Amino acid sequence: MNRQFAAVEPSRSQIDSLPGPALIEFGTPWCGYCLAVQPLLEAALAAYPNLPHVKIEDGPGRRLGRSFRVKLWPTLIFIEQGRELARLVRPTTVDEIVQALRRFPGQV
């Protein structure tokens, strides 16, 4: 699990070209909902230590979040080779996250 937001926001093409499955997390370090989801993510991702987890700080003027139509934080987007497989907005249970992770076809 990645605990740090990306220092530089990647481009959409960089995200779309990630090989294999990845979890993209949009939020902010000061958002209460974002902070509350961190223990849930940690528990769910414990079984997926090799899954790339990219944390993106979102907000006004941030293009990547707009390209994914992010409206609320945290938004978790599960992608594989640029294709969105699942999306969770403000998940409240570990099981929600685990169910989304199971959409990756046997690669994580």
N, CA, C and O atoms as CSV, one atom per row, in Angstrom:
chain,resi,resn,atom,element,x,y,z
A,1,MET,N,N,0.841,-1.184,0.000
A,1,MET,CA,C,0.000,0.000,0.000
A,1,MET,C,C,0.879,1.237,0.000
A,1,MET,O,O,1.846,1.334,0.755
A,2,ASN,N,N,0.529,2.162,-0.847
A,2,ASN,CA,C,1.241,3.422,-0.932
A,2,ASN,C,C,0.602,4.411,0.040
A,2,ASN,O,O,-0.611,4.619,-0.003
A,3,ARG,N,N,1.383,5.011,0.897
A,3,ARG,CA,C,0.855,5.965,1.875
A,3,ARG,C,C,1.109,7.422,1.485
A,3,ARG,O,O,0.630,8.334,2.159
A,4,GLN,N,N,1.849,7.644,0.415
A,4,GLN,CA,C,2.215,8.993,-0.006
A,4,GLN,C,C,1.528,9.364,-1.316
A,4,GLN,O,O,1.436,8.558,-2.242
A,5,PHE,N,N,1.053,10.598,-1.367
A,5,PHE,CA,C,0.512,11.104,-2.619
A,5,PHE,C,C,1.664,11.344,-3.586
A,5,PHE,O,O,2.769,11.692,-3.171
A,6,ALA,N,N,1.403,11.157,-4.864
A,6,ALA,CA,C,2.419,11.377,-5.893
A,6,ALA,C,C,2.920,12.814,-5.811
A,6,ALA,O,O,2.127,13.748,-5.693
A,7,ALA,N,N,4.232,12.988,-5.872
A,7,ALA,CA,C,4.820,14.328,-5.826
A,7,ALA,C,C,4.443,15.130,-7.063
A,7,ALA,O,O,4.266,16.347,-6.997
A,8,VAL,N,N,4.323,14.444,-8.176
A,8,VAL,CA,C,3.941,15.072,-9.443
A,8,VAL,C,C,2.772,14.275,-10.011
A,8,VAL,O,O,2.823,13.048,-10.103
A,9,GLU,N,N,1.728,14.990,-10.385
A,9,GLU,CA,C,0.569,14.316,-10.946
A,9,GLU,C,C,0.935,13.687,-12.288
A,9,GLU,O,O,1.397,14.383,-13.192
A,10,PRO,N,N,0.733,12.371,-12.425
A,10,PRO,CA,C,1.021,11.748,-13.729
A,10,PRO,C,C,-0.019,12.183,-14.759
A,10,PRO,O,O,-1.099,12.658,-14.410
A,11,SER,N,N,0.321,12.015,-16.006
A,11,SER,CA,C,-0.629,12.320,-17.081
A,11,SER,C,C,-1.584,11.143,-17.245
A,11,SER,O,O,-1.328,10.044,-16.752
A,12,ARG,N,N,-2.660,11.383,-17.927
A,12,ARG,CA,C,-3.614,10.304,-18.202
A,12,ARG,C,C,-2.945,9.217,-19.033
A,12,ARG,O,O,-3.194,8.032,-18.812
A,13,SER,N,N,-2.100,9.603,-19.984
A,13,SER,CA,C,-1.442,8.594,-20.809
A,13,SER,C,C,-0.477,7.746,-19.980
A,13,SER,O,O,-0.311,6.559,-20.262
A,14,GLN,N,N,0.150,8.321,-18.981
A,14,GLN,CA,C,1.026,7.533,-18.106
A,14,GLN,C,C,0.210,6.522,-17.307
A,14,GLN,O,O,0.630,5.374,-17.152
A,15,ILE,N,N,-0.934,6.929,-16.807
A,15,ILE,CA,C,-1.805,6.013,-16.066
A,15,ILE,C,C,-2.329,4.923,-16.996
A,15,ILE,O,O,-2.311,3.742,-16.650
A,16,ASP,N,N,-2.793,5.321,-18.172
A,16,ASP,CA,C,-3.344,4.349,-19.121
A,16,ASP,C,C,-2.302,3.348,-19.609
A,16,ASP,O,O,-2.659,2.248,-20.032
A,17,SER,N,N,-1.037,3.704,-19.558
A,17,SER,CA,C,0.003,2.799,-20.047
A,17,SER,C,C,0.635,1.947,-18.946
A,17,SER,O,O,1.596,1.222,-19.204
A,18,LEU,N,N,0.107,2.027,-17.724
A,18,LEU,CA,C,0.625,1.152,-16.667
A,18,LEU,C,C,0.406,-0.301,-17.083
A,18,LEU,O,O,-0.689,-0.663,-17.513
A,19,PRO,N,N,1.435,-1.132,-16.960
A,19,PRO,CA,C,1.256,-2.542,-17.336
A,19,PRO,C,C,0.479,-3.286,-16.254
A,19,PRO,O,O,0.755,-3.133,-15.064
A,20,GLY,N,N,-0.472,-4.075,-16.668
A,20,GLY,CA,C,-1.221,-4.886,-15.714
A,20,GLY,C,C,-2.189,-4.071,-14.884
A,20,GLY,O,O,-2.480,-2.919,-15.205
A,21,PRO,N,N,-2.692,-4.676,-13.806
A,21,PRO,CA,C,-3.678,-4.014,-12.964
A,21,PRO,C,C,-3.030,-2.967,-12.056
A,21,PRO,O,O,-1.843,-3.042,-11.740
A,22,ALA,N,N,-3.844,-1.989,-11.647
A,22,ALA,CA,C,-3.388,-0.949,-10.721
A,22,ALA,C,C,-4.602,-0.338,-10.026
A,22,ALA,O,O,-5.718,-0.364,-10.545
A,23,LEU,N,N,-4.355,0.205,-8.855
A,23,LEU,CA,C,-5.365,0.945,-8.110
A,23,LEU,C,C,-4.966,2.404,-8.110
A,23,LEU,O,O,-3.855,2.746,-7.704
A,24,ILE,N,N,-5.860,3.266,-8.562
A,24,ILE,CA,C,-5.632,4.705,-8.559
A,24,ILE,C,C,-6.558,5.289,-7.502
A,24,ILE,O,O,-7.775,5.112,-7.565
A,25,GLU,N,N,-5.978,5.984,-6.533
A,25,GLU,CA,C,-6.744,6.591,-5.442
A,25,GLU,C,C,-6.687,8.103,-5.583
A,25,GLU,O,O,-5.606,8.691,-5.606
A,26,PHE,N,N,-7.854,8.729,-5.679
A,26,PHE,CA,C,-7.945,10.183,-5.737
A,26,PHE,C,C,-8.452,10.694,-4.397
A,26,PHE,O,O,-9.419,10.164,-3.849
A,27,GLY,N,N,-7.797,11.724,-3.870
A,27,GLY,CA,C,-8.215,12.315,-2.607
A,27,GLY,C,C,-7.284,13.449,-2.231
A,27,GLY,O,O,-6.595,14.011,-3.082
A,28,THR,N,N,-7.269,13.781,-0.945
A,28,THR,CA,C,-6.355,14.793,-0.420
A,28,THR,C,C,-5.866,14.336,0.948
A,28,THR,O,O,-6.514,13.508,1.589
A,29,PRO,N,N,-4.729,14.863,1.406
A,29,PRO,CA,C,-4.219,14.449,2.714
A,29,PRO,C,C,-5.019,15.016,3.887
A,29,PRO,O,O,-4.854,14.551,5.015
A,30,TRP,N,N,-5.878,16.003,3.653
A,30,TRP,CA,C,-6.640,16.624,4.734
A,30,TRP,C,C,-8.107,16.200,4.773
A,30,TRP,O,O,-8.827,16.578,5.698
A,31,CYS,N,N,-8.557,15.435,3.804
A,31,CYS,CA,C,-9.957,15.004,3.705
A,31,CYS,C,C,-10.265,13.932,4.753
A,31,CYS,O,O,-9.590,12.905,4.818
A,32,GLY,N,N,-11.285,14.181,5.565
A,32,GLY,CA,C,-11.666,13.219,6.596
A,32,GLY,C,C,-12.087,11.869,6.039
A,32,GLY,O,O,-11.749,10.830,6.605
A,33,TYR,N,N,-12.820,11.878,4.937
A,33,TYR,CA,C,-13.229,10.621,4.300
A,33,TYR,C,C,-12.011,9.855,3.795
A,33,TYR,O,O,-11.945,8.630,3.898
A,34,CYS,N,N,-11.048,10.596,3.247
A,34,CYS,CA,C,-9.829,9.972,2.724
A,34,CYS,C,C,-9.023,9.335,3.858
A,34,CYS,O,O,-8.495,8.233,3.714
A,35,LEU,N,N,-8.939,10.035,4.971
A,35,LEU,CA,C,-8.211,9.498,6.121
A,35,LEU,C,C,-8.916,8.267,6.684
A,35,LEU,O,O,-8.261,7.309,7.097
A,36,ALA,N,N,-10.245,8.290,6.702
A,36,ALA,CA,C,-11.008,7.163,7.242
A,36,ALA,C,C,-10.867,5.903,6.402
A,36,ALA,O,O,-10.956,4.798,6.938
A,37,VAL,N,N,-10.647,6.042,5.091
A,37,VAL,CA,C,-10.555,4.866,4.228
A,37,VAL,C,C,-9.166,4.206,4.294
A,37,VAL,O,O,-9.015,3.063,3.862
A,38,GLN,N,N,-8.172,4.890,4.813
A,38,GLN,CA,C,-6.811,4.343,4.808
A,38,GLN,C,C,-6.674,3.002,5.526
A,38,GLN,O,O,-6.040,2.101,4.975
A,39,PRO,N,N,-7.236,2.817,6.728
A,39,PRO,CA,C,-7.136,1.483,7.354
A,39,PRO,C,C,-7.864,0.400,6.560
A,39,PRO,O,O,-7.436,-0.755,6.549
A,40,LEU,N,N,-8.954,0.764,5.901
A,40,LEU,CA,C,-9.684,-0.201,5.067
A,40,LEU,C,C,-8.835,-0.624,3.876
A,40,LEU,O,O,-8.753,-1.807,3.544
A,41,LEU,N,N,-8.207,0.358,3.239
A,41,LEU,CA,C,-7.313,0.057,2.114
A,41,LEU,C,C,-6.154,-0.816,2.560
A,41,LEU,O,O,-5.802,-1.785,1.888
A,42,GLU,N,N,-5.566,-0.471,3.694
A,42,GLU,CA,C,-4.428,-1.250,4.190
A,42,GLU,C,C,-4.826,-2.704,4.409
A,42,GLU,O,O,-4.087,-3.615,4.036
A,43,ALA,N,N,-5.986,-2.924,5.012
A,43,ALA,CA,C,-6.446,-4.294,5.255
A,43,ALA,C,C,-6.727,-5.024,3.942
A,43,ALA,O,O,-6.336,-6.180,3.783
A,44,ALA,N,N,-7.395,-4.365,3.009
A,44,ALA,CA,C,-7.746,-5.011,1.740
A,44,ALA,C,C,-6.521,-5.284,0.889
A,44,ALA,O,O,-6.431,-6.334,0.253
A,45,LEU,N,N,-5.575,-4.351,0.868
A,45,LEU,CA,C,-4.393,-4.496,0.010
A,45,LEU,C,C,-3.320,-5.406,0.607
A,45,LEU,O,O,-2.343,-5.726,-0.071
A,46,ALA,N,N,-3.480,-5.823,1.851
A,46,ALA,CA,C,-2.498,-6.717,2.473
A,46,ALA,C,C,-2.331,-8.007,1.658
A,46,ALA,O,O,-1.241,-8.575,1.602
A,47,ALA,N,N,-3.399,-8.454,1.041
A,47,ALA,CA,C,-3.342,-9.683,0.241
A,47,ALA,C,C,-2.834,-9.431,-1.180
A,47,ALA,O,O,-2.691,-10.370,-1.963
A,48,TYR,N,N,-2.561,-8.169,-1.514
A,48,TYR,CA,C,-2.126,-7.791,-2.862
A,48,TYR,C,C,-0.861,-6.926,-2.795
A,48,TYR,O,O,-0.870,-5.783,-3.253
A,49,PRO,N,N,0.212,-7.458,-2.234
A,49,PRO,CA,C,1.410,-6.632,-2.013
A,49,PRO,C,C,2.074,-6.131,-3.287
A,49,PRO,O,O,2.823,-5.155,-3.234
A,50,ASN,N,N,1.832,-6.754,-4.414
A,50,ASN,CA,C,2.482,-6.337,-5.668
A,50,ASN,C,C,1.609,-5.454,-6.553
A,50,ASN,O,O,2.031,-5.046,-7.635
A,51,LEU,N,N,0.400,-5.159,-6.099
A,51,LEU,CA,C,-0.490,-4.321,-6.887
A,51,LEU,C,C,-0.036,-2.865,-6.810
A,51,LEU,O,O,0.066,-2.316,-5.713
A,52,PRO,N,N,0.237,-2.232,-7.945
A,52,PRO,CA,C,0.576,-0.811,-7.923
A,52,PRO,C,C,-0.602,0.003,-7.381
A,52,PRO,O,O,-1.743,-0.166,-7.811
A,53,HIS,N,N,-0.299,0.887,-6.430
A,53,HIS,CA,C,-1.304,1.752,-5.801
A,53,HIS,C,C,-0.798,3.179,-5.949
A,53,HIS,O,O,0.185,3.568,-5.319
A,54,VAL,N,N,-1.474,3.948,-6.780
A,54,VAL,CA,C,-1.056,5.323,-7.072
A,54,VAL,C,C,-2.020,6.272,-6.376
A,54,VAL,O,O,-3.216,6.272,-6.668
A,55,LYS,N,N,-1.502,7.079,-5.456
A,55,LYS,CA,C,-2.309,8.073,-4.745
A,55,LYS,C,C,-2.132,9.421,-5.435
A,55,LYS,O,O,-1.012,9.911,-5.583
A,56,ILE,N,N,-3.246,10.015,-5.854
A,56,ILE,CA,C,-3.226,11.278,-6.576
A,56,ILE,C,C,-3.981,12.323,-5.759
A,56,ILE,O,O,-5.153,12.140,-5.432
A,57,GLU,N,N,-3.299,13.416,-5.435
A,57,GLU,CA,C,-3.988,14.516,-4.768
A,57,GLU,C,C,-4.851,15.225,-5.803
A,57,GLU,O,O,-4.369,15.645,-6.855
A,58,ASP,N,N,-6.119,15.348,-5.488
A,58,ASP,CA,C,-7.076,15.911,-6.438
A,58,ASP,C,C,-7.551,17.271,-5.939
A,58,ASP,O,O,-7.396,17.606,-4.765
A,59,GLY,N,N,-8.119,18.031,-6.831
A,59,GLY,CA,C,-8.668,19.330,-6.480
A,59,GLY,C,C,-8.857,20.186,-7.715
A,59,GLY,O,O,-8.640,19.731,-8.838
A,60,PRO,N,N,-9.268,21.440,-7.501
A,60,PRO,CA,C,-9.486,22.345,-8.634
A,60,PRO,C,C,-8.232,22.461,-9.507
A,60,PRO,O,O,-7.114,22.588,-9.006
A,61,GLY,N,N,-8.446,22.415,-10.802
A,61,GLY,CA,C,-7.339,22.554,-11.741
A,61,GLY,C,C,-6.523,21.296,-11.947
A,61,GLY,O,O,-5.540,21.317,-12.687
A,62,ARG,N,N,-6.902,20.212,-11.317
A,62,ARG,CA,C,-6.179,18.949,-11.473
A,62,ARG,C,C,-6.794,18.171,-12.623
A,62,ARG,O,O,-7.934,17.714,-12.539
A,63,ARG,N,N,-6.038,18.026,-13.688
A,63,ARG,CA,C,-6.572,17.421,-14.914
A,63,ARG,C,C,-6.850,15.930,-14.815
A,63,ARG,O,O,-7.832,15.446,-15.377
A,64,LEU,N,N,-6.001,15.200,-14.112
A,64,LEU,CA,C,-6.168,13.747,-14.085
A,64,LEU,C,C,-7.504,13.365,-13.455
A,64,LEU,O,O,-8.230,12.527,-13.990
A,65,GLY,N,N,-7.824,13.971,-12.333
A,65,GLY,CA,C,-9.110,13.691,-11.690
A,65,GLY,C,C,-10.285,14.019,-12.584
A,65,GLY,O,O,-11.276,13.288,-12.606
A,66,ARG,N,N,-10.185,15.114,-13.324
A,66,ARG,CA,C,-11.270,15.484,-14.238
A,66,ARG,C,C,-11.373,14.475,-15.375
A,66,ARG,O,O,-12.474,14.172,-15.835
A,67,SER,N,N,-10.240,13.955,-15.831
A,67,SER,CA,C,-10.290,12.988,-16.933
A,67,SER,C,C,-10.996,11.699,-16.524
A,67,SER,O,O,-11.538,10.985,-17.368
A,68,PHE,N,N,-10.986,11.401,-15.206
A,68,PHE,CA,C,-11.697,10.234,-14.683
A,68,PHE,C,C,-13.076,10.607,-14.125
A,68,PHE,O,O,-13.771,9.753,-13.575
A,69,ARG,N,N,-13.472,11.872,-14.263
A,69,ARG,CA,C,-14.751,12.371,-13.772
A,69,ARG,C,C,-14.912,12.167,-12.262
A,69,ARG,O,O,-15.987,11.790,-11.795
A,70,VAL,N,N,-13.844,12.415,-11.507
A,70,VAL,CA,C,-13.882,12.311,-10.049
A,70,VAL,C,C,-14.646,13.504,-9.499
A,70,VAL,O,O,-14.366,14.650,-9.854
A,71,LYS,N,N,-15.613,13.227,-8.629
A,71,LYS,CA,C,-16.414,14.297,-8.030
A,71,LYS,C,C,-16.336,14.300,-6.512
A,71,LYS,O,O,-16.475,15.355,-5.893
A,72,LEU,N,N,-16.117,13.142,-5.900
A,72,LEU,CA,C,-16.021,13.034,-4.445
A,72,LEU,C,C,-14.748,12.290,-4.073
A,72,LEU,O,O,-14.221,11.500,-4.857
A,73,TRP,N,N,-14.265,12.552,-2.872
A,73,TRP,CA,C,-13.061,11.871,-2.372
A,73,TRP,C,C,-13.425,10.990,-1.195
A,73,TRP,O,O,-14.360,11.310,-0.460
A,74,PRO,N,N,-12.740,9.928,-1.001
A,74,PRO,CA,C,-11.826,9.329,-1.957
A,74,PRO,C,C,-12.586,8.586,-3.046
A,74,PRO,O,O,-13.665,8.038,-2.818
A,75,THR,N,N,-12.006,8.583,-4.208
A,75,THR,CA,C,-12.490,7.762,-5.314
A,75,THR,C,C,-11.384,6.782,-5.657
A,75,THR,O,O,-10.254,7.179,-5.943
A,76,LEU,N,N,-11.716,5.500,-5.626
A,76,LEU,CA,C,-10.771,4.433,-5.958
A,76,LEU,C,C,-11.151,3.895,-7.334
A,76,LEU,O,O,-12.289,3.482,-7.561
A,77,ILE,N,N,-10.185,3.907,-8.245
A,77,ILE,CA,C,-10.424,3.405,-9.590
A,77,ILE,C,C,-9.481,2.236,-9.840
A,77,ILE,O,O,-8.262,2.369,-9.736
A,78,PHE,N,N,-10.055,1.111,-10.166
A,78,PHE,CA,C,-9.321,-0.118,-10.411
A,78,PHE,C,C,-9.190,-0.256,-11.924
A,78,PHE,O,O,-10.188,-0.428,-12.624
A,79,ILE,N,N,-7.965,-0.180,-12.425
A,79,ILE,CA,C,-7.745,-0.208,-13.870
A,79,ILE,C,C,-6.829,-1.358,-14.257
A,79,ILE,O,O,-6.064,-1.878,-13.445
A,80,GLU,N,N,-6.933,-1.728,-15.498
A,80,GLU,CA,C,-5.987,-2.672,-16.087
A,80,GLU,C,C,-5.719,-2.210,-17.510
A,80,GLU,O,O,-6.618,-2.178,-18.350
A,81,GLN,N,N,-4.470,-1.856,-17.763
A,81,GLN,CA,C,-4.020,-1.376,-19.071
A,81,GLN,C,C,-4.940,-0.273,-19.613
A,81,GLN,O,O,-5.358,-0.298,-20.771
A,82,GLY,N,N,-5.238,0.690,-18.743
A,82,GLY,CA,C,-6.021,1.843,-19.142
A,82,GLY,C,C,-7.519,1.655,-19.131
A,82,GLY,O,O,-8.261,2.606,-19.378
A,83,ARG,N,N,-7.980,0.450,-18.849
A,83,ARG,CA,C,-9.418,0.174,-18.849
A,83,ARG,C,C,-9.933,0.104,-17.414
A,83,ARG,O,O,-9.404,-0.645,-16.593
A,84,GLU,N,N,-10.959,0.881,-17.122
A,84,GLU,CA,C,-11.540,0.879,-15.782
A,84,GLU,C,C,-12.353,-0.394,-15.575
A,84,GLU,O,O,-13.262,-0.703,-16.346
A,85,LEU,N,N,-12.003,-1.135,-14.506
A,85,LEU,CA,C,-12.727,-2.365,-14.179
A,85,LEU,C,C,-13.734,-2.157,-13.062
A,85,LEU,O,O,-14.769,-2.823,-13.014
A,86,ALA,N,N,-13.426,-1.225,-12.162
A,86,ALA,CA,C,-14.320,-0.952,-11.032
A,86,ALA,C,C,-14.011,0.436,-10.492
A,86,ALA,O,O,-12.930,0.986,-10.705
A,87,ARG,N,N,-14.997,0.986,-9.785
A,87,ARG,CA,C,-14.838,2.300,-9.159
A,87,ARG,C,C,-15.589,2.276,-7.836
A,87,ARG,O,O,-16.725,1.807,-7.762
A,88,LEU,N,N,-14.952,2.780,-6.805
A,88,LEU,CA,C,-15.598,2.935,-5.505
A,88,LEU,C,C,-15.465,4.393,-5.085
A,88,LEU,O,O,-14.394,4.991,-5.196
A,89,VAL,N,N,-16.555,4.948,-4.608
A,89,VAL,CA,C,-16.545,6.304,-4.094
A,89,VAL,C,C,-16.901,6.228,-2.612
A,89,VAL,O,O,-17.973,5.752,-2.237
A,90,ARG,N,N,-15.984,6.704,-1.788
A,90,ARG,CA,C,-16.152,6.701,-0.330
A,90,ARG,C,C,-16.547,5.327,0.212
A,90,ARG,O,O,-17.581,5.197,0.868
A,91,PRO,N,N,-15.738,4.307,-0.054
A,91,PRO,CA,C,-16.064,2.987,0.492
A,91,PRO,C,C,-16.043,3.013,2.018
A,91,PRO,O,O,-15.286,3.768,2.630
A,92,THR,N,N,-16.876,2.187,2.612
A,92,THR,CA,C,-16.976,2.171,4.075
A,92,THR,C,C,-16.604,0.829,4.694
A,92,THR,O,O,-16.561,0.700,5.917
A,93,THR,N,N,-16.331,-0.179,3.846
A,93,THR,CA,C,-15.953,-1.487,4.382
A,93,THR,C,C,-14.790,-2.072,3.587
A,93,THR,O,O,-14.585,-1.750,2.417
A,94,VAL,N,N,-14.043,-2.930,4.251
A,94,VAL,CA,C,-12.964,-3.656,3.586
A,94,VAL,C,C,-13.543,-4.531,2.491
A,94,VAL,O,O,-12.943,-4.666,1.424
A,95,ASP,N,N,-14.699,-5.125,2.738
A,95,ASP,CA,C,-15.296,-6.043,1.771
A,95,ASP,C,C,-15.598,-5.353,0.439
A,95,ASP,O,O,-15.425,-5.960,-0.618
A,96,GLU,N,N,-16.045,-4.094,0.472
A,96,GLU,CA,C,-16.286,-3.367,-0.782
A,96,GLU,C,C,-15.015,-3.310,-1.624
A,96,GLU,O,O,-15.049,-3.516,-2.837
A,97,ILE,N,N,-13.901,-3.028,-0.965
A,97,ILE,CA,C,-12.624,-2.912,-1.668
A,97,ILE,C,C,-12.171,-4.271,-2.175
A,97,ILE,O,O,-11.703,-4.390,-3.307
A,98,VAL,N,N,-12.308,-5.290,-1.346
A,98,VAL,CA,C,-11.917,-6.643,-1.746
A,98,VAL,C,C,-12.743,-7.107,-2.944
A,98,VAL,O,O,-12.203,-7.721,-3.864
A,99,GLN,N,N,-14.035,-6.824,-2.944
A,99,GLN,CA,C,-14.881,-7.217,-4.078
A,99,GLN,C,C,-14.414,-6.540,-5.366
A,99,GLN,O,O,-14.417,-7.165,-6.427
A,100,ALA,N,N,-14.017,-5.284,-5.286
A,100,ALA,CA,C,-13.503,-4.590,-6.472
A,100,ALA,C,C,-12.174,-5.190,-6.916
A,100,ALA,O,O,-11.930,-5.328,-8.115
A,101,LEU,N,N,-11.320,-5.545,-5.973
A,101,LEU,CA,C,-10.029,-6.159,-6.306
A,101,LEU,C,C,-10.228,-7.494,-7.017
A,101,LEU,O,O,-9.414,-7.878,-7.857
A,102,ARG,N,N,-11.273,-8.181,-6.694
A,102,ARG,CA,C,-11.546,-9.491,-7.314
A,102,ARG,C,C,-11.938,-9.371,-8.781
A,102,ARG,O,O,-12.011,-10.382,-9.479
A,103,ARG,N,N,-12.188,-8.169,-9.256
A,103,ARG,CA,C,-12.516,-7.981,-10.668
A,103,ARG,C,C,-11.288,-8.098,-11.567
A,103,ARG,O,O,-11.417,-8.255,-12.781
A,104,PHE,N,N,-10.107,-8.022,-10.976
A,104,PHE,CA,C,-8.908,-8.215,-11.770
A,104,PHE,C,C,-8.835,-9.691,-12.140
A,104,PHE,O,O,-8.872,-10.548,-11.258
A,105,PRO,N,N,-8.734,-9.995,-13.411
A,105,PRO,CA,C,-8.816,-11.393,-13.857
A,105,PRO,C,C,-7.583,-12.223,-13.497
A,105,PRO,O,O,-6.728,-12.487,-14.342
A,106,GLY,N,N,-7.507,-12.630,-12.221
A,106,GLY,CA,C,-6.491,-13.568,-11.786
A,106,GLY,C,C,-5.050,-13.089,-11.859
A,106,GLY,O,O,-4.132,-13.909,-11.833
A,107,GLN,N,N,-4.828,-11.784,-11.949
A,107,GLN,CA,C,-3.462,-11.300,-12.106
A,107,GLN,C,C,-2.883,-10.659,-10.859
A,107,GLN,O,O,-1.697,-10.331,-10.837
A,108,VAL,N,N,-3.680,-10.473,-9.830
A,108,VAL,CA,C,-3.148,-9.854,-8.607
A,108,VAL,C,C,-3.157,-10.831,-7.469
A,108,VAL,O,O,-2.747,-10.491,-6.360
